[in-house]
Amino acid sequence: MPMAADDIEALIRAALPDARIEIIDLRGDGDHYAATVTSAAFAGLPRVRQHQLVYRALGGRMGGELHALQLTTAAPQEQVI
């Protein structure tokens, strides 16, 4: 069963309350999303660790309810490209 963008955002926000989150449904099918997450919690962390924090927030839903997530992360002072 596909996962709603609002549910993805709520899970991320619960783990990273200060996050600025933008989610786009890439195919309109509820299975393929792109997310940009900006949070002070990412400051000083390598990109892999930033992504791990987001995946942990999703609580194991990747590959199940959430089929694909193109993820971009940054600390507030970093420029997201």
Rosetta constraint file for C-alpha pairs under 8 A:
AtomPair CA 1 CA 65 HARMONIC 5.80 0.50
AtomPair CA 2 CA 29 HARMONIC 7.42 0.50
AtomPair CA 2 CA 30 HARMONIC 4.97 0.50
AtomPair CA 2 CA 31 HARMONIC 5.40 0.50
AtomPair CA 2 CA 65 HARMONIC 5.55 0.50
AtomPair CA 2 CA 66 HARMONIC 6.50 0.50
AtomPair CA 2 CA 67 HARMONIC 7.93 0.50
AtomPair CA 3 CA 7 HARMONIC 6.79 0.50
AtomPair CA 3 CA 8 HARMONIC 7.27 0.50
AtomPair CA 3 CA 30 HARMONIC 5.66 0.50
AtomPair CA 3 CA 31 HARMONIC 6.64 0.50
AtomPair CA 3 CA 65 HARMONIC 5.64 0.50
AtomPair CA 3 CA 66 HARMONIC 5.81 0.50
AtomPair CA 4 CA 8 HARMONIC 6.59 0.50
AtomPair CA 4 CA 30 HARMONIC 6.05 0.50
AtomPair CA 5 CA 9 HARMONIC 6.21 0.50
AtomPair CA 5 CA 23 HARMONIC 6.45 0.50
AtomPair CA 5 CA 24 HARMONIC 7.62 0.50
AtomPair CA 5 CA 25 HARMONIC 7.32 0.50
AtomPair CA 5 CA 30 HARMONIC 7.43 0.50
AtomPair CA 5 CA 33 HARMONIC 7.96 0.50
AtomPair CA 6 CA 10 HARMONIC 6.10 0.50
AtomPair CA 7 CA 11 HARMONIC 6.28 0.50
AtomPair CA 8 CA 12 HARMONIC 6.34 0.50
AtomPair CA 8 CA 58 HARMONIC 7.09 0.50
AtomPair CA 9 CA 13 HARMONIC 5.95 0.50
AtomPair CA 9 CA 21 HARMONIC 6.82 0.50
AtomPair CA 9 CA 23 HARMONIC 7.50 0.50
AtomPair CA 10 CA 14 HARMONIC 6.07 0.50
AtomPair CA 11 CA 15 HARMONIC 6.66 0.50
AtomPair CA 11 CA 57 HARMONIC 5.86 0.50
AtomPair CA 11 CA 58 HARMONIC 5.88 0.50
AtomPair CA 12 CA 16 HARMONIC 5.91 0.50
AtomPair CA 12 CA 17 HARMONIC 7.83 0.50
AtomPair CA 12 CA 19 HARMONIC 7.90 0.50
AtomPair CA 12 CA 54 HARMONIC 6.36 0.50
AtomPair CA 12 CA 57 HARMONIC 5.35 0.50
AtomPair CA 12 CA 58 HARMONIC 6.63 0.50
AtomPair CA 13 CA 17 HARMONIC 4.74 0.50
AtomPair CA 13 CA 18 HARMONIC 7.30 0.50
AtomPair CA 13 CA 19 HARMONIC 6.32 0.50
AtomPair CA 14 CA 57 HARMONIC 7.58 0.50
AtomPair CA 15 CA 57 HARMONIC 5.58 0.50
AtomPair CA 16 CA 39 HARMONIC 6.93 0.50
AtomPair CA 16 CA 41 HARMONIC 7.27 0.50
AtomPair CA 18 CA 39 HARMONIC 6.00 0.50
AtomPair CA 18 CA 40 HARMONIC 7.15 0.50
AtomPair CA 19 CA 37 HARMONIC 6.30 0.50
AtomPair CA 19 CA 38 HARMONIC 5.36 0.50
AtomPair CA 19 CA 39 HARMONIC 4.45 0.50
AtomPair CA 19 CA 40 HARMONIC 7.47 0.50
AtomPair CA 20 CA 36 HARMONIC 7.94 0.50
AtomPair CA 20 CA 37 HARMONIC 5.72 0.50
AtomPair CA 20 CA 38 HARMONIC 5.08 0.50
AtomPair CA 20 CA 39 HARMONIC 6.53 0.50
AtomPair CA 21 CA 35 HARMONIC 6.98 0.50
AtomPair CA 21 CA 36 HARMONIC 5.73 0.50
AtomPair CA 21 CA 37 HARMONIC 4.66 0.50
AtomPair CA 21 CA 38 HARMONIC 6.58 0.50
AtomPair CA 22 CA 35 HARMONIC 5.57 0.50
AtomPair CA 22 CA 36 HARMONIC 5.17 0.50
AtomPair CA 22 CA 37 HARMONIC 6.64 0.50
AtomPair CA 23 CA 33 HARMONIC 6.70 0.50
AtomPair CA 23 CA 34 HARMONIC 5.71 0.50
AtomPair CA 23 CA 35 HARMONIC 4.41 0.50
AtomPair CA 23 CA 36 HARMONIC 6.57 0.50
AtomPair CA 24 CA 33 HARMONIC 5.52 0.50
AtomPair CA 24 CA 34 HARMONIC 5.19 0.50
AtomPair CA 24 CA 35 HARMONIC 6.42 0.50
AtomPair CA 25 CA 29 HARMONIC 7.18 0.50
AtomPair CA 25 CA 30 HARMONIC 6.32 0.50
AtomPair CA 25 CA 31 HARMONIC 7.68 0.50
AtomPair CA 25 CA 32 HARMONIC 5.99 0.50
AtomPair CA 25 CA 33 HARMONIC 4.53 0.50
AtomPair CA 25 CA 34 HARMONIC 6.57 0.50
AtomPair CA 26 CA 32 HARMONIC 5.53 0.50
AtomPair CA 26 CA 33 HARMONIC 5.23 0.50
AtomPair CA 26 CA 34 HARMONIC 6.54 0.50
AtomPair CA 27 CA 31 HARMONIC 7.79 0.50
AtomPair CA 27 CA 32 HARMONIC 6.15 0.50
AtomPair CA 27 CA 33 HARMONIC 7.75 0.50
AtomPair CA 28 CA 32 HARMONIC 7.75 0.50
AtomPair CA 31 CA 65 HARMONIC 7.70 0.50
AtomPair CA 31 CA 66 HARMONIC 5.75 0.50
AtomPair CA 31 CA 67 HARMONIC 5.12 0.50
AtomPair CA 31 CA 68 HARMONIC 6.16 0.50
AtomPair CA 32 CA 66 HARMONIC 7.58 0.50
AtomPair CA 32 CA 67 HARMONIC 6.29 0.50
AtomPair CA 32 CA 68 HARMONIC 4.76 0.50
AtomPair CA 32 CA 69 HARMONIC 6.07 0.50
AtomPair CA 32 CA 70 HARMONIC 7.99 0.50
AtomPair CA 33 CA 68 HARMONIC 6.17 0.50
AtomPair CA 33 CA 69 HARMONIC 4.86 0.50
AtomPair CA 33 CA 70 HARMONIC 6.18 0.50
AtomPair CA 34 CA 69 HARMONIC 5.45 0.50
AtomPair CA 34 CA 70 HARMONIC 4.39 0.50
AtomPair CA 34 CA 71 HARMONIC 5.90 0.50
AtomPair CA 34 CA 72 HARMONIC 7.92 0.50
AtomPair CA 35 CA 69 HARMONIC 6.88 0.50
AtomPair CA 35 CA 70 HARMONIC 6.17 0.50
AtomPair CA 35 CA 71 HARMONIC 5.07 0.50
AtomPair CA 35 CA 72 HARMONIC 6.22 0.50
AtomPair CA 36 CA 71 HARMONIC 6.07 0.50
AtomPair CA 36 CA 72 HARMONIC 4.68 0.50
AtomPair CA 36 CA 73 HARMONIC 5.75 0.50
AtomPair CA 37 CA 71 HARMONIC 7.77 0.50
AtomPair CA 37 CA 72 HARMONIC 6.33 0.50
AtomPair CA 37 CA 73 HARMONIC 4.87 0.50
AtomPair CA 37 CA 74 HARMONIC 6.59 0.50
AtomPair CA 38 CA 42 HARMONIC 7.68 0.50
AtomPair CA 38 CA 73 HARMONIC 5.70 0.50
AtomPair CA 38 CA 74 HARMONIC 4.84 0.50
AtomPair CA 38 CA 75 HARMONIC 5.39 0.50
AtomPair CA 38 CA 76 HARMONIC 5.86 0.50
AtomPair CA 39 CA 43 HARMONIC 7.68 0.50
AtomPair CA 39 CA 73 HARMONIC 7.96 0.50
AtomPair CA 39 CA 74 HARMONIC 6.61 0.50
AtomPair CA 39 CA 75 HARMONIC 5.10 0.50
AtomPair CA 39 CA 76 HARMONIC 6.01 0.50
AtomPair CA 40 CA 75 HARMONIC 5.17 0.50
AtomPair CA 40 CA 76 HARMONIC 5.97 0.50
AtomPair CA 41 CA 75 HARMONIC 7.08 0.50
AtomPair CA 42 CA 50 HARMONIC 5.60 0.50
AtomPair CA 42 CA 73 HARMONIC 7.87 0.50
AtomPair CA 42 CA 74 HARMONIC 6.38 0.50
AtomPair CA 42 CA 75 HARMONIC 4.98 0.50
AtomPair CA 43 CA 74 HARMONIC 7.77 0.50
AtomPair CA 43 CA 75 HARMONIC 5.03 0.50
AtomPair CA 43 CA 76 HARMONIC 7.84 0.50
AtomPair CA 45 CA 49 HARMONIC 6.07 0.50
AtomPair CA 45 CA 50 HARMONIC 6.30 0.50
AtomPair CA 46 CA 50 HARMONIC 6.44 0.50
AtomPair CA 47 CA 51 HARMONIC 6.25 0.50
AtomPair CA 47 CA 73 HARMONIC 7.11 0.50
AtomPair CA 47 CA 74 HARMONIC 7.83 0.50
AtomPair CA 48 CA 52 HARMONIC 6.24 0.50
AtomPair CA 49 CA 53 HARMONIC 6.37 0.50
AtomPair CA 50 CA 54 HARMONIC 6.70 0.50
AtomPair CA 50 CA 73 HARMONIC 6.51 0.50
AtomPair CA 50 CA 74 HARMONIC 7.72 0.50
AtomPair CA 51 CA 55 HARMONIC 6.20 0.50
AtomPair CA 51 CA 71 HARMONIC 7.28 0.50
AtomPair CA 51 CA 72 HARMONIC 7.97 0.50
AtomPair CA 51 CA 73 HARMONIC 6.84 0.50
AtomPair CA 52 CA 56 HARMONIC 5.98 0.50
AtomPair CA 53 CA 57 HARMONIC 6.28 0.50
AtomPair CA 54 CA 58 HARMONIC 6.52 0.50
AtomPair CA 55 CA 59 HARMONIC 6.84 0.50
AtomPair CA 55 CA 60 HARMONIC 7.33 0.50
AtomPair CA 55 CA 62 HARMONIC 7.47 0.50
AtomPair CA 56 CA 60 HARMONIC 7.02 0.50
AtomPair CA 58 CA 62 HARMONIC 7.13 0.50
AtomPair CA 60 CA 64 HARMONIC 7.84 0.50
AtomPair CA 61 CA 65 HARMONIC 5.40 0.50
AtomPair CA 61 CA 66 HARMONIC 5.59 0.50
AtomPair CA 62 CA 66 HARMONIC 4.86 0.50
AtomPair CA 62 CA 67 HARMONIC 5.99 0.50
AtomPair CA 62 CA 68 HARMONIC 7.08 0.50
AtomPair CA 62 CA 69 HARMONIC 7.90 0.50
AtomPair CA 63 CA 67 HARMONIC 4.73 0.50
AtomPair CA 63 CA 68 HARMONIC 7.04 0.50
AtomPair CA 72 CA 80 HARMONIC 7.56 0.50
AtomPair CA 73 CA 80 HARMONIC 7.42 0.50
AtomPair CA 74 CA 78 HARMONIC 5.79 0.50
AtomPair CA 74 CA 79 HARMONIC 7.19 0.50
AtomPair CA 74 CA 80 HARMONIC 6.30 0.50
